[in-house]
């Protein structure tokens, strides 16, 4: 069950006062049924937490006074999930669960076999995904809000990202992900902080084309496998995140 934690924007803080509007105000007032003088926890987009006291509840807003501030403590390894765009509900599900696993960045990717068309709908989609992220962060008590970027082409992603380790899930080739995780974990024990960031790239329902997979691997991405089974894209994404998060961020 979601505890009394509410999302704010750091820029909305005025001295020691902050107000909740919209869904967060509604949740505090109607769902959590918090009253004036009660205390609640707030968190911003940078992962900073605030203990606050409710001063005033009006029809359109709740005003709180900040009593205590706790600085953000980010993950040891920053995880980026670059996920090929899939149909709406399944994409929402991946974003929700990826947030719970502690990813720091989410990137929807347009591939040759992407069937979803978002022309003219990008802002609406981003707003929806941000709401999914915020709700999942509150539910999971994670200490930061992951960022989600606008959908980008595979070519743009491959050329621009600079994570320390870049992995692509493949049905055709590659080492087992478990072995890569084990090897990197051993290296990190020998040299503190060796691995600071990782990107995992997951394809669409129809998989990568031969040309795409060659292009990705030729640009310093390491092909990895989850085994002999052919997994749905959301299963593959979340299985990968579960392993990476467990072994590198616990």
C-alpha positions, 0 to 999 in steps of 0.5 A: 500500500502506498504510504503518505509520500507525495511528489513535488517539484524542487522549484515549487518550494518557497523558503520552507513552504510548498503546495500540492495541487492536482492528483497529489492534492487529491490523494492527500485530501481524499485518499490518505485523508490527512488533516491539518497539523499531520505530517507527511513525506514529500520527494522531488524529482532529484530524490531529495526527501522532506518531512513536512507538516500540513498547514492548510487544506483548501479545495484546490491545494494543500500547503505544507511547511517543511520540517526536515530535509534528507538529501538524495542517495542515488544508486551505485550503478546508474541503469538506463533501459532503452526499450523499443516502443510497444503497445500502450498498456505493455509499455506502461507496464514496463515503465512501471516495473522498471521504475520499481527496479530503480532505473535512472533513465528510460528511453523509448526507441523507434526501430524497424519493427516498431508498430506503434505510431506516436506522431503528434502524440509525443507530449501526451505519451510523455505526460502519461509515462511520467504519471506512471513513473511517479505512482510507481516511485511512491509505491516502491519508496525509491529515493529518486524519480527516473527520467524518461526521454522523448522517443528516439531512433535507434541510430540516434540512441546508439550514437549519443549514449555514453554509459560505461557498459552498453548491452543489447539483448539478442536472440541469436548470439552473445554471452549469458547476462548472468556471466557478464554480471558475475564478471563485472561484479568481480572486477568491481570488487577488485577496483571500487567504482569500476562500473558506474553506469549500464544501458540495456537495449531491448528490441520490439515484439518482432525482434531486431532485423539482421541489419539493426543487430549488426549496426548495434554491435558494431557501435560497441554494444555487447550482445547478451542472451537470457537463455534458449527461450524466446521471451516476450519483450516485456519479460526480457526487459524486466528479467534483465533489470531484475538481475542487474538491479539485484547484483549491482545495486543492493 
